[in-house]
Amino acid sequence: MPPTPQQQLPEQLQQNLFSFPVPTEFVELPSKGLFYGEGHPLQGVETVEIKHMTAKEEDILSSEALIKKGVVMDKLLRSVLVNTNVDPSSLLIGDKNAIVMAVRETGFGPLYGTNVSCPSCGHLNEKEFSLQERDIKESNLLEGVQLLENGNFLLTATEYNPEITFEIKLLTGHDEQRISKYVEGRRKLKMEVGTVTELLKNILVSVNGISQPSALLEIINQIPVSLSRKIRKAYEEAMPNIQLKADFNCDNCSHVERMEVPINIDFFWPKL
């Protein structure tokens, strides 16, 4: 029987043919691991190691089934995270954004081209941005806010007598996915979505120790606007995240503005 093509290859070439080294790099977590509770693999961890994208990850990105289910990013992150104990859906949104940004850069390079609508005249501009200009927005605990051991934080409203304490959690990828499905379902039924109350429902763990969902919902519906804004401000300041800003100059009306770079569908699906 004649030898197969693989058997005819020198042994060294056979070994090298299937040993492409996959480089890795470390991604700094905006949270620095501070907002993960006991038992989470990222509690107190400041960086995570990721593998560079390969053809396997391209297949994940091109899977229509995963895209329709809304889980394509979680599948992608699960594939590139070196620590397999980390569940991508448990990542804080800011940490998830930082990893996604790094994964995209390793796969397609630092330049990101997309269409940007001018805030002034509405003209659609083709622009290119550098992902290397991203910055980390660190957590800032406002006065009256205390970090708890479980990764949540406590906001005390001292302007009320007696004082009111709100235990607040930072949203994870799982929370974001659940909210997205809820909003999509409401819109399909042509029902209004209360964006403020929906956010409060998802970030408030307890009020003065009260944690029953039905009781919390009743409290949320009665919260004065000034207190609602205070809670949301505390959350926004506490949430660590990644920021990508750039100078925008409209090709049509010459409008100039420092703006947050929009993340569109071509972020992970760039043109060849």
DRENPA-3360 file (N, C-alpha, C; in nm, 2 decimals, always signed):
BEGIN
1 = MPPTPQQQ = +0.09/-0.12/+0.00/+0.00/+0.00/+0.00/+0.09/+0.12/+0.00 ~ +0.07/+0.22/-0.09/+0.15/+0.34/-0.09/+0.13/+0.42/+0.03 ~ +0.23/+0.49/+0.07/+0.22/+0.58/+0.19/+0.13/+0.69/+0.17 ~ +0.06/+0.74/+0.27/-0.03/+0.85/+0.26/+0.05/+0.98/+0.25 ~ +0.00/+1.09/+0.20/+0.07/+1.21/+0.19/+0.13/+1.26/+0.33 ~ +0.06/+1.23/+0.44/+0.11/+1.27/+0.57/+0.23/+1.19/+0.61 ~ +0.23/+1.06/+0.57/+0.34/+0.97/+0.61/+0.46/+1.01/+0.53 ~ +0.45/+1.07/+0.41/+0.56/+1.11/+0.33/+0.63/+1.24/+0.38;
9 = LPEQLQQN = +0.56/+1.31/+0.47/+0.62/+1.43/+0.53/+0.73/+1.40/+0.63 ~ +0.83/+1.48/+0.63/+0.93/+1.46/+0.73/+0.87/+1.48/+0.87 ~ +0.92/+1.41/+0.97/+0.86/+1.41/+1.10/+0.85/+1.55/+1.16 ~ +0.96/+1.63/+1.14/+0.97/+1.77/+1.20/+0.86/+1.85/+1.14 ~ +0.84/+1.84/+1.01/+0.73/+1.92/+0.94/+0.59/+1.88/+0.98 ~ +0.57/+1.75/+1.01/+0.44/+1.70/+1.06/+0.41/+1.76/+1.19 ~ +0.51/+1.77/+1.28/+0.49/+1.83/+1.41/+0.46/+1.98/+1.40 ~ +0.54/+2.05/+1.32/+0.53/+2.20/+1.31/+0.40/+2.24/+1.24;
17 = LFSFPVPT = +0.35/+2.15/+1.15/+0.23/+2.18/+1.07/+0.11/+2.21/+1.16 ~ +0.10/+2.14/+1.28/-0.02/+2.15/+1.36/+0.02/+2.21/+1.50 ~ +0.12/+2.29/+1.50/+0.16/+2.35/+1.63/+0.17/+2.50/+1.62 ~ +0.07/+2.56/+1.56/+0.07/+2.71/+1.55/+0.07/+2.76/+1.70 ~ +0.16/+2.85/+1.74/+0.15/+2.90/+1.87/+0.04/+3.01/+1.88 ~ -0.05/+3.00/+1.97/-0.15/+3.10/+1.99/-0.11/+3.20/+2.10 ~ -0.07/+3.32/+2.06/-0.02/+3.42/+2.16/-0.14/+3.46/+2.26 ~ -0.10/+3.50/+2.37/-0.19/+3.55/+2.47/-0.15/+3.69/+2.52;
25 = EFVELPSK = -0.24/+3.76/+2.58/-0.21/+3.88/+2.65/-0.30/+3.91/+2.76 ~ -0.26/+4.00/+2.85/-0.33/+4.03/+2.97/-0.41/+4.16/+2.95 ~ -0.54/+4.15/+3.00/-0.63/+4.26/+2.98/-0.66/+4.32/+3.12 ~ -0.64/+4.45/+3.14/-0.66/+4.51/+3.27/-0.81/+4.53/+3.29 ~ -0.86/+4.48/+3.40/-1.00/+4.49/+3.43/-1.03/+4.63/+3.50 ~ -1.13/+4.70/+3.44/-1.16/+4.83/+3.50/-1.21/+4.82/+3.65 ~ -1.27/+4.71/+3.69/-1.31/+4.69/+3.82/-1.20/+4.66/+3.92 ~ -1.09/+4.61/+3.87/-0.98/+4.56/+3.95/-1.02/+4.45/+4.05;
33 = GLFYGEGH = -1.13/+4.38/+4.01/-1.18/+4.27/+4.09/-1.25/+4.31/+4.22 ~ -1.28/+4.44/+4.24/-1.33/+4.49/+4.36/-1.48/+4.46/+4.38 ~ -1.55/+4.44/+4.28/-1.70/+4.43/+4.29/-1.75/+4.29/+4.26 ~ -1.66/+4.19/+4.28/-1.70/+4.05/+4.27/-1.71/+3.99/+4.41 ~ -1.82/+3.91/+4.44/-1.83/+3.86/+4.57/-1.74/+3.74/+4.60 ~ -1.75/+3.69/+4.72/-1.67/+3.57/+4.76/-1.70/+3.45/+4.67 ~ -1.60/+3.38/+4.63/-1.62/+3.26/+4.55/-1.61/+3.29/+4.40 ~ -1.62/+3.42/+4.36/-1.61/+3.45/+4.21/-1.46/+3.44/+4.18;
41 = PLQGVETV = -1.43/+3.38/+4.06/-1.29/+3.36/+4.03/-1.22/+3.49/+4.00 ~ -1.29/+3.60/+3.98/-1.22/+3.73/+3.96/-1.22/+3.82/+4.08 ~ -1.26/+3.77/+4.20/-1.26/+3.85/+4.31/-1.12/+3.89/+4.35 ~ -1.09/+4.02/+4.35/-0.96/+4.07/+4.38/-0.86/+4.06/+4.27 ~ -0.90/+4.02/+4.15/-0.81/+4.00/+4.03/-0.81/+4.12/+3.94 ~ -0.70/+4.17/+3.91/-0.69/+4.30/+3.83/-0.67/+4.28/+3.68 ~ -0.63/+4.16/+3.64/-0.61/+4.13/+3.50/-0.66/+3.99/+3.46 ~ -0.70/+3.97/+3.34/-0.73/+3.84/+3.29/-0.65/+3.81/+3.16;
49 = EIKHMTAK = -0.62/+3.68/+3.14/-0.54/+3.65/+3.02/-0.63/+3.59/+2.92 ~ -0.61/+3.65/+2.79/-0.69/+3.60/+2.68/-0.60/+3.55/+2.57 ~ -0.66/+3.46/+2.49/-0.59/+3.41/+2.37/-0.63/+3.50/+2.25 ~ -0.54/+3.51/+2.16/-0.57/+3.59/+2.04/-0.67/+3.51/+1.95 ~ -0.75/+3.58/+1.88/-0.85/+3.52/+1.80/-0.79/+3.43/+1.69 ~ -0.86/+3.32/+1.66/-0.82/+3.23/+1.55/-0.94/+3.20/+1.46 ~ -0.92/+3.11/+1.36/-1.04/+3.08/+1.27/-1.15/+3.02/+1.35 ~ -1.12/+2.96/+1.46/-1.23/+2.90/+1.55/-1.32/+3.01/+1.60;
57 = EEDILSSE = -1.26/+3.12/+1.64/-1.34/+3.24/+1.69/-1.42/+3.31/+1.58 ~ -1.36/+3.30/+1.46/-1.43/+3.36/+1.34/-1.56/+3.28/+1.31 ~ -1.55/+3.15/+1.33/-1.67/+3.07/+1.31/-1.78/+3.10/+1.41 ~ -1.73/+3.13/+1.54/-1.83/+3.17/+1.64/-1.90/+3.30/+1.60 ~ -1.82/+3.39/+1.55/-1.88/+3.52/+1.51/-1.97/+3.51/+1.39 ~ -1.95/+3.41/+1.31/-2.03/+3.40/+1.19/-2.15/+3.31/+1.21 ~ -2.17/+3.26/+1.33/-2.28/+3.16/+1.36/-2.41/+3.24/+1.37 ~ -2.50/+3.22/+1.27/-2.63/+3.29/+1.28/-2.71/+3.25/+1.40;
65 = ALIKKGVV = -2.70/+3.12/+1.43/-2.78/+3.07/+1.55/-2.74/+3.14/+1.68 ~ -2.61/+3.16/+1.70/-2.56/+3.23/+1.82/-2.60/+3.37/+1.82 ~ -2.59/+3.43/+1.70/-2.63/+3.58/+1.69/-2.78/+3.59/+1.72 ~ -2.86/+3.51/+1.67/-3.01/+3.52/+1.69/-3.04/+3.50/+1.84 ~ -2.97/+3.41/+1.90/-2.99/+3.38/+2.05/-2.94/+3.49/+2.13 ~ -2.85/+3.58/+2.08/-2.79/+3.69/+2.15/-2.68/+3.64/+2.25 ~ -2.62/+3.53/+2.22/-2.51/+3.47/+2.30/-2.38/+3.47/+2.24 ~ -2.36/+3.53/+2.12/-2.24/+3.52/+2.04/-2.12/+3.58/+2.12;
73 = MDKLLRSV = -2.14/+3.69/+2.19/-2.03/+3.75/+2.26/-1.98/+3.66/+2.38 ~ -2.08/+3.60/+2.45/-2.04/+3.51/+2.56/-1.97/+3.39/+2.51 ~ -2.01/+3.33/+2.40/-1.94/+3.22/+2.34/-1.80/+3.26/+2.29 ~ -1.79/+3.38/+2.24/-1.66/+3.42/+2.20/-1.56/+3.44/+2.31 ~ -1.61/+3.50/+2.42/-1.53/+3.53/+2.54/-1.49/+3.39/+2.61 ~ -1.59/+3.30/+2.61/-1.56/+3.17/+2.67/-1.45/+3.10/+2.60 ~ -1.44/+3.12/+2.46/-1.34/+3.06/+2.38/-1.20/+3.12/+2.40 ~ -1.19/+3.25/+2.43/-1.06/+3.31/+2.44/-1.01/+3.33/+2.58;
81 = LVNTNVDP = -1.10/+3.32/+2.68/-1.05/+3.33/+2.82/-0.97/+3.21/+2.86 ~ -0.85/+3.24/+2.91/-0.76/+3.13/+2.95/-0.81/+3.06/+3.07 ~ -0.86/+3.14/+3.17/-0.92/+3.08/+3.29/-1.06/+3.04/+3.26 ~ -1.08/+2.90/+3.24/-1.21/+2.85/+3.20/-1.31/+2.85/+3.32 ~ -1.27/+2.89/+3.44/-1.36/+2.90/+3.55/-1.44/+3.03/+3.54 ~ -1.41/+3.12/+3.46/-1.48/+3.25/+3.45/-1.59/+3.23/+3.35 ~ -1.71/+3.26/+3.40/-1.84/+3.26/+3.32/-1.85/+3.40/+3.26 ~ -1.85/+3.41/+3.13/-1.86/+3.54/+3.07/-1.98/+3.62/+3.11;
89 = SSLLIGDK = -2.09/+3.55/+3.13/-2.22/+3.62/+3.17/-2.21/+3.68/+3.31 ~ -2.11/+3.63/+3.39/-2.10/+3.68/+3.52/-2.01/+3.81/+3.53 ~ -1.95/+3.84/+3.42/-1.86/+3.96/+3.42/-1.94/+4.09/+3.43 ~ -1.88/+4.18/+3.51/-1.94/+4.31/+3.52/-1.93/+4.37/+3.38 ~ -2.03/+4.46/+3.34/-2.04/+4.51/+3.21/-1.91/+4.58/+3.17 ~ -1.86/+4.66/+3.26/-1.73/+4.73/+3.22/-1.62/+4.64/+3.20 ~ -1.60/+4.53/+3.27/-1.50/+4.43/+3.25/-1.52/+4.36/+3.12 ~ -1.64/+4.33/+3.09/-1.68/+4.26/+2.97/-1.64/+4.35/+2.85;
97 = NAIVMAVR = -1.68/+4.47/+2.86/-1.64/+4.57/+2.75/-1.49/+4.58/+2.73 ~ -1.42/+4.58/+2.83/-1.27/+4.59/+2.82/-1.21/+4.46/+2.75 ~ -1.26/+4.35/+2.79/-1.22/+4.22/+2.72/-1.26/+4.21/+2.58 ~ -1.38/+4.25/+2.55/-1.43/+4.25/+2.41/-1.35/+4.34/+2.32 ~ -1.31/+4.46/+2.38/-1.23/+4.56/+2.30/-1.09/+4.50/+2.27 ~ -1.04/+4.43/+2.37/-0.90/+4.37/+2.35/-0.91/+4.25/+2.25 ~ -1.01/+4.17/+2.26/-1.03/+4.06/+2.17/-1.04/+4.11/+2.03 ~ -1.12/+4.21/+2.01/-1.14/+4.27/+1.87/-1.00/+4.32/+1.82;
105 = ETGFGPLY = -0.92/+4.38/+1.90/-0.79/+4.43/+1.85/-0.70/+4.32/+1.82 ~ -0.70/+4.21/+1.89/-0.61/+4.10/+1.86/-0.65/+4.03/+1.73 ~ -0.78/+4.03/+1.70/-0.83/+3.96/+1.58/-0.82/+4.05/+1.45 ~ -0.86/+4.17/+1.46/-0.87/+4.25/+1.34/-0.78/+4.38/+1.34 ~ -0.70/+4.40/+1.44/-0.61/+4.51/+1.45/-0.67/+4.63/+1.52 ~ -0.59/+4.73/+1.55/-0.63/+4.84/+1.63/-0.72/+4.94/+1.56 ~ -0.73/+4.94/+1.42/-0.81/+5.04/+1.35/-0.95/+4.98/+1.33 ~ -1.05/+5.07/+1.36/-1.19/+5.03/+1.35/-1.26/+5.14/+1.26;
113 = GTNVSCPS = -1.31/+5.09/+1.15/-1.38/+5.18/+1.06/-1.53/+5.16/+1.07 ~ -1.61/+5.27/+1.07/-1.75/+5.26/+1.08/-1.82/+5.39/+1.03 ~ -1.95/+5.38/+1.02/-2.03/+5.50/+0.97/-2.08/+5.58/+1.10 ~ -2.06/+5.71/+1.10/-2.10/+5.79/+1.21/-2.19/+5.90/+1.16 ~ -2.31/+5.91/+1.22/-2.41/+6.01/+1.18/-2.37/+6.14/+1.25 ~ -2.36/+6.25/+1.18/-2.33/+6.38/+1.24/-2.44/+6.43/+1.33 ~ -2.41/+6.46/+1.46/-2.51/+6.51/+1.55/-2.57/+6.64/+1.51 ~ -2.50/+6.72/+1.42/-2.55/+6.85/+1.38/-2.64/+6.84/+1.25;
121 = CGHLNEKE = -2.59/+6.78/+1.14/-2.66/+6.78/+1.02/-2.72/+6.64/+0.98 ~ -2.68/+6.54/+1.05/-2.73/+6.40/+1.02/-2.66/+6.33/+0.91 ~ -2.56/+6.39/+0.85/-2.48/+6.33/+0.74/-2.41/+6.21/+0.79 ~ -2.41/+6.10/+0.71/-2.34/+5.98/+0.75/-2.20/+5.98/+0.70 ~ -2.11/+5.98/+0.79/-1.96/+5.99/+0.76/-1.89/+5.86/+0.78 ~ -1.80/+5.82/+0.69/-1.72/+5.71/+0.70/-1.59/+5.75/+0.78 ~ -1.58/+5.69/+0.90/-1.47/+5.73/+0.99/-1.39/+5.61/+1.03 ~ -1.26/+5.64/+1.07/-1.18/+5.53/+1.12/-1.12/+5.57/+1.26;
129 = FSLQERDI = -1.13/+5.49/+1.35/-1.08/+5.52/+1.49/-0.98/+5.42/+1.53 ~ -0.89/+5.46/+1.63/-0.79/+5.37/+1.68/-0.84/+5.31/+1.82 ~ -0.85/+5.18/+1.83/-0.89/+5.12/+1.96/-0.78/+5.14/+2.07 ~ -0.66/+5.18/+2.03/-0.55/+5.20/+2.13/-0.57/+5.33/+2.21 ~ -0.67/+5.41/+2.17/-0.69/+5.53/+2.24/-0.79/+5.51/+2.35 ~ -0.83/+5.39/+2.38/-0.93/+5.37/+2.49/-0.87/+5.39/+2.62 ~ -0.95/+5.44/+2.71/-0.91/+5.46/+2.85/-1.00/+5.38/+2.95 ~ -0.95/+5.37/+3.07/-1.03/+5.30/+3.17/-1.09/+5.41/+3.26;
137 = KESNLLEG = -1.23/+5.39/+3.28/-1.30/+5.48/+3.37/-1.30/+5.40/+3.50 ~ -1.23/+5.45/+3.60/-1.22/+5.38/+3.73/-1.35/+5.41/+3.81 ~ -1.37/+5.32/+3.91/-1.49/+5.34/+4.00/-1.47/+5.46/+4.09 ~ -1.57/+5.53/+4.11/-1.57/+5.65/+4.20/-1.69/+5.64/+4.30 ~ -1.66/+5.61/+4.42/-1.76/+5.60/+4.52/-1.79/+5.74/+4.58 ~ -1.91/+5.79/+4.55/-1.95/+5.92/+4.60/-1.97/+5.92/+4.75 ~ -1.98/+6.04/+4.81/-2.00/+6.06/+4.95/-2.12/+5.99/+4.99 ~ -2.11/+5.91/+5.10/-2.23/+5.84/+5.15/-2.24/+5.70/+5.09;
145 = VQLLENGN = -2.14/+5.66/+5.01/-2.15/+5.53/+4.94/-2.04/+5.44/+5.00 ~ -2.07/+5.32/+5.04/-1.98/+5.23/+5.10/-1.97/+5.09/+5.03 ~ -1.85/+5.05/+5.00/-1.84/+4.92/+4.93/-1.85/+4.81/+5.03 ~ -1.93/+4.71/+5.00/-1.96/+4.59/+5.09/-1.87/+4.47/+5.05 ~ -1.86/+4.38/+5.14/-1.78/+4.26/+5.12/-1.83/+4.17/+5.00 ~ -1.96/+4.18/+4.98/-2.01/+4.09/+4.87/-2.00/+4.15/+4.73 ~ -1.93/+4.27/+4.72/-1.91/+4.33/+4.59/-2.02/+4.44/+4.56 ~ -2.13/+4.44/+4.64/-2.23/+4.55/+4.62/-2.19/+4.67/+4.70;
153 = FLLTATEY = -2.26/+4.78/+4.69/-2.23/+4.90/+4.77/-2.36/+4.96/+4.83 ~ -2.34/+5.03/+4.94/-2.45/+5.08/+5.02/-2.45/+5.23/+5.00 ~ -2.57/+5.28/+4.96/-2.59/+5.43/+4.95/-2.68/+5.47/+5.07 ~ -2.64/+5.57/+5.15/-2.72/+5.61/+5.26/-2.78/+5.75/+5.22 ~ -2.91/+5.76/+5.22/-2.98/+5.89/+5.20/-3.00/+5.96/+5.33 ~ -2.90/+6.05/+5.37/-2.90/+6.11/+5.50/-3.00/+6.23/+5.51 ~ -3.06/+6.27/+5.39/-3.15/+6.38/+5.39/-3.29/+6.34/+5.44 ~ -3.31/+6.21/+5.47/-3.43/+6.16/+5.52/-3.42/+6.12/+5.67;
161 = NPEITFEI = -3.53/+6.14/+5.74/-3.53/+6.10/+5.89/-3.64/+6.01/+5.91 ~ -3.62/+5.88/+5.94/-3.48/+5.82/+5.96/-3.41/+5.80/+5.82 ~ -3.28/+5.78/+5.83/-3.21/+5.76/+5.70/-3.25/+5.64/+5.63 ~ -3.24/+5.64/+5.49/-3.27/+5.53/+5.41/-3.15/+5.47/+5.35 ~ -3.13/+5.34/+5.35/-3.01/+5.28/+5.29/-3.05/+5.19/+5.18 ~ -2.98/+5.20/+5.07/-3.00/+5.13/+4.95/-2.88/+5.04/+4.92 ~ -2.90/+4.91/+4.91/-2.79/+4.82/+4.87/-2.81/+4.81/+4.71 ~ -2.70/+4.84/+4.64/-2.70/+4.85/+4.50/-2.59/+4.76/+4.44;
169 = KLLTGHDE = -2.62/+4.69/+4.34/-2.53/+4.60/+4.27/-2.50/+4.65/+4.13 ~ -2.38/+4.62/+4.08/-2.34/+4.66/+3.95/-2.39/+4.55/+3.85 ~ -2.44/+4.59/+3.74/-2.49/+4.49/+3.64/-2.39/+4.41/+3.58 ~ -2.42/+4.28/+3.55/-2.33/+4.19/+3.48/-2.38/+4.17/+3.34 ~ -2.31/+4.09/+3.26/-2.35/+4.05/+3.13/-2.48/+3.98/+3.13 ~ -2.50/+3.90/+3.23/-2.63/+3.82/+3.25/-2.75/+3.92/+3.27 ~ -2.73/+4.02/+3.35/-2.83/+4.12/+3.38/-2.86/+4.19/+3.25 ~ -2.76/+4.23/+3.18/-2.78/+4.31/+3.05/-2.86/+4.23/+2.95;
177 = QRISKYVE = -2.83/+4.10/+2.94/-2.90/+4.01/+2.85/-3.05/+4.00/+2.89 ~ -3.07/+3.98/+3.02/-3.21/+3.97/+3.07/-3.29/+4.10/+3.04 ~ -3.23/+4.21/+3.06/-3.30/+4.34/+3.04/-3.32/+4.36/+2.89 ~ -3.23/+4.32/+2.81/-3.24/+4.33/+2.66/-3.36/+4.25/+2.62 ~ -3.38/+4.12/+2.67/-3.49/+4.04/+2.63/-3.62/+4.09/+2.67 ~ -3.62/+4.15/+2.79/-3.74/+4.21/+2.85/-3.79/+4.33/+2.76 ~ -3.69/+4.42/+2.73/-3.72/+4.53/+2.65/-3.77/+4.49/+2.51 ~ -3.70/+4.39/+2.45/-3.74/+4.35/+2.32/-3.88/+4.29/+2.32;
185 = GRRKLKME = -3.91/+4.21/+2.42/-4.05/+4.15/+2.44/-4.15/+4.26/+2.45 ~ -4.13/+4.36/+2.53/-4.22/+4.47/+2.55/-4.25/+4.54/+2.42 ~ -4.14/+4.57/+2.35/-4.15/+4.64/+2.22/-4.23/+4.56/+2.11 ~ -4.21/+4.43/+2.11/-4.28/+4.35/+2.02/-4.43/+4.35/+2.04 ~ -4.47/+4.37/+2.17/-4.61/+4.38/+2.21/-4.66/+4.52/+2.20 ~ -4.57/+4.61/+2.15/-4.60/+4.75/+2.14/-4.64/+4.81/+2.28 ~ -4.56/+4.77/+2.38/-4.59/+4.82/+2.52/-4.47/+4.91/+2.56 ~ -4.50/+5.01/+2.64/-4.40/+5.10/+2.68/-4.30/+5.04/+2.77;
193 = VGTVTELL = -4.18/+5.09/+2.77/-4.07/+5.04/+2.86/-4.03/+5.15/+2.95 ~ -4.05/+5.13/+3.08/-4.00/+5.23/+3.18/-3.85/+5.22/+3.20 ~ -3.77/+5.29/+3.13/-3.62/+5.27/+3.14/-3.57/+5.30/+3.28 ~ -3.62/+5.40/+3.35/-3.57/+5.43/+3.48/-3.61/+5.33/+3.58 ~ -3.74/+5.29/+3.58/-3.78/+5.19/+3.68/-3.72/+5.05/+3.65 ~ -3.70/+5.02/+3.52/-3.63/+4.89/+3.48/-3.49/+4.89/+3.54 ~ -3.42/+5.00/+3.53/-3.28/+5.00/+3.58/-3.28/+4.99/+3.73 ~ -3.37/+5.06/+3.80/-3.38/+5.05/+3.94/-3.41/+4.91/+3.99;
201 = KNILVSVN = -3.50/+4.84/+3.92/-3.54/+4.71/+3.95/-3.43/+4.61/+3.94 ~ -3.33/+4.64/+3.86/-3.22/+4.55/+3.84/-3.10/+4.58/+3.92 ~ -3.08/+4.70/+3.97/-2.96/+4.74/+4.05/-2.99/+4.74/+4.20 ~ -3.12/+4.76/+4.24/-3.15/+4.76/+4.38/-3.16/+4.62/+4.44 ~ -3.08/+4.59/+4.53/-3.09/+4.46/+4.60/-3.18/+4.47/+4.72 ~ -3.17/+4.58/+4.79/-3.26/+4.60/+4.91/-3.27/+4.74/+4.95 ~ -3.38/+4.78/+5.02/-3.40/+4.91/+5.07/-3.43/+4.90/+5.22 ~ -3.34/+4.95/+5.31/-3.35/+4.93/+5.45/-3.37/+4.78/+5.49;
209 = GISQPSAL = -3.30/+4.70/+5.41/-3.30/+4.55/+5.44/-3.41/+4.48/+5.38 ~ -3.51/+4.55/+5.31/-3.62/+4.49/+5.24/-3.57/+4.44/+5.11 ~ -3.59/+4.31/+5.08/-3.54/+4.26/+4.95/-3.64/+4.18/+4.87 ~ -3.76/+4.17/+4.92/-3.86/+4.10/+4.84/-3.90/+4.18/+4.71 ~ -3.89/+4.11/+4.60/-3.92/+4.18/+4.47/-4.04/+4.26/+4.47 ~ -4.15/+4.21/+4.52/-4.28/+4.28/+4.51/-4.28/+4.41/+4.60 ~ -4.21/+4.40/+4.71/-4.20/+4.51/+4.80/-4.10/+4.62/+4.74 ~ -3.99/+4.57/+4.68/-3.90/+4.66/+4.62/-3.97/+4.74/+4.50;
217 = LEIINQIP = -4.05/+4.67/+4.42/-4.12/+4.73/+4.31/-4.21/+4.84/+4.36 ~ -4.28/+4.81/+4.47/-4.37/+4.92/+4.53/-4.29/+5.04/+4.57 ~ -4.17/+5.01/+4.63/-4.09/+5.12/+4.68/-4.03/+5.20/+4.56 ~ -3.99/+5.13/+4.46/-3.93/+5.20/+4.34/-4.04/+5.29/+4.27 ~ -4.16/+5.24/+4.27/-4.27/+5.33/+4.21/-4.30/+5.45/+4.29 ~ -4.25/+5.46/+4.41/-4.28/+5.57/+4.50/-4.16/+5.66/+4.53 ~ -4.04/+5.62/+4.47/-3.92/+5.70/+4.50/-3.93/+5.83/+4.43 ~ -3.90/+5.94/+4.51/-3.90/+6.08/+4.45/-3.80/+6.09/+4.34;
225 = VSLSRKIR = -3.82/+6.17/+4.24/-3.73/+6.19/+4.13/-3.59/+6.23/+4.18 ~ -3.58/+6.31/+4.28/-3.45/+6.36/+4.33/-3.37/+6.24/+4.39 ~ -3.44/+6.15/+4.46/-3.37/+6.03/+4.51/-3.34/+5.93/+4.40 ~ -3.43/+5.91/+4.31/-3.40/+5.83/+4.19/-3.27/+5.87/+4.12 ~ -3.26/+6.00/+4.10/-3.14/+6.05/+4.03/-3.02/+6.03/+4.11 ~ -3.03/+6.04/+4.24/-2.91/+6.02/+4.33/-2.87/+5.88/+4.32 ~ -2.96/+5.78/+4.32/-2.93/+5.64/+4.31/-2.86/+5.61/+4.18 ~ -2.91/+5.66/+4.07/-2.86/+5.64/+3.94/-2.72/+5.71/+3.92;
233 = KAYEEAMP = -2.70/+5.82/+3.98/-2.57/+5.89/+3.98/-2.47/+5.81/+4.05 ~ -2.51/+5.76/+4.17/-2.41/+5.68/+4.25/-2.37/+5.55/+4.17 ~ -2.47/+5.49/+4.10/-2.44/+5.37/+4.02/-2.35/+5.41/+3.91 ~ -2.38/+5.51/+3.84/-2.30/+5.55/+3.72/-2.15/+5.58/+3.76 ~ -2.14/+5.65/+3.87/-2.00/+5.68/+3.92/-1.93/+5.56/+3.97 ~ -2.00/+5.46/+4.03/-1.94/+5.34/+4.08/-1.90/+5.24/+3.98 ~ -1.97/+5.24/+3.86/-1.95/+5.15/+3.76/-1.82/+5.17/+3.69 ~ -1.72/+5.08/+3.70/-1.59/+5.09/+3.62/-1.62/+5.05/+3.48;
241 = NIQLKADF = -1.56/+5.11/+3.39/-1.58/+5.08/+3.25/-1.47/+5.11/+3.16 ~ -1.48/+5.09/+3.03/-1.38/+5.13/+2.93/-1.44/+5.24/+2.85 ~ -1.36/+5.34/+2.81/-1.41/+5.45/+2.73/-1.33/+5.46/+2.61 ~ -1.39/+5.49/+2.50/-1.33/+5.51/+2.37/-1.39/+5.64/+2.31 ~ -1.31/+5.74/+2.32/-1.36/+5.87/+2.27/-1.26/+5.92/+2.16 ~ -1.31/+6.00/+2.07/-1.23/+6.05/+1.96/-1.29/+6.18/+1.91 ~ -1.21/+6.26/+1.84/-1.25/+6.39/+1.78/-1.32/+6.36/+1.65 ~ -1.44/+6.41/+1.64/-1.53/+6.38/+1.52/-1.54/+6.51/+1.44;
249 = NCDNCSHV = -1.51/+6.51/+1.31/-1.52/+6.62/+1.22/-1.61/+6.58/+1.10 ~ -1.72/+6.64/+1.09/-1.82/+6.61/+0.98/-1.77/+6.65/+0.85 ~ -1.77/+6.56/+0.75/-1.73/+6.59/+0.61/-1.82/+6.68/+0.54 ~ -1.95/+6.69/+0.59/-2.05/+6.77/+0.52/-2.06/+6.92/+0.58 ~ -2.07/+6.93/+0.71/-2.09/+7.06/+0.77/-1.98/+7.11/+0.85 ~ -1.87/+7.03/+0.86/-1.75/+7.07/+0.94/-1.78/+7.08/+1.09 ~ -1.89/+7.02/+1.14/-1.91/+7.02/+1.28/-1.80/+6.94/+1.35 ~ -1.75/+6.99/+1.46/-1.64/+6.93/+1.54/-1.69/+6.90/+1.68;
257 = ERMEVPIN = -1.67/+6.77/+1.72/-1.71/+6.73/+1.85/-1.63/+6.62/+1.91 ~ -1.60/+6.62/+2.04/-1.54/+6.51/+2.10/-1.65/+6.41/+2.14 ~ -1.65/+6.29/+2.09/-1.76/+6.20/+2.11/-1.72/+6.06/+2.15 ~ -1.81/+5.99/+2.21/-1.79/+5.85/+2.23/-1.80/+5.77/+2.10 ~ -1.70/+5.69/+2.07/-1.70/+5.62/+1.94/-1.82/+5.52/+1.94 ~ -1.90/+5.52/+1.84/-2.02/+5.43/+1.84/-1.97/+5.28/+1.81 ~ -2.02/+5.19/+1.88/-1.98/+5.05/+1.85/-2.10/+4.99/+1.77 ~ -2.07/+4.97/+1.64/-2.18/+4.92/+1.55/-2.15/+4.78/+1.51;
265 = IDFFWPKL = -2.23/+4.72/+1.42/-2.22/+4.58/+1.39/-2.09/+4.55/+1.32 ~ -2.03/+4.65/+1.25/-1.90/+4.63/+1.18/-1.79/+4.62/+1.28 ~ -1.81/+4.64/+1.41/-1.70/+4.63/+1.51/-1.64/+4.49/+1.50 ~ -1.72/+4.38/+1.50/-1.67/+4.25/+1.49/-1.69/+4.18/+1.36 ~ -1.76/+4.26/+1.27/-1.78/+4.21/+1.13/-1.73/+4.31/+1.03 ~ -1.60/+4.34/+1.03/-1.55/+4.44/+0.94/-1.55/+4.39/+0.80 ~ -1.55/+4.48/+0.70/-1.54/+4.44/+0.56/-1.40/+4.38/+0.53 ~ -1.40/+4.28/+0.45/-1.27/+4.22/+0.41/-1.19/+4.32/+0.32;
% end
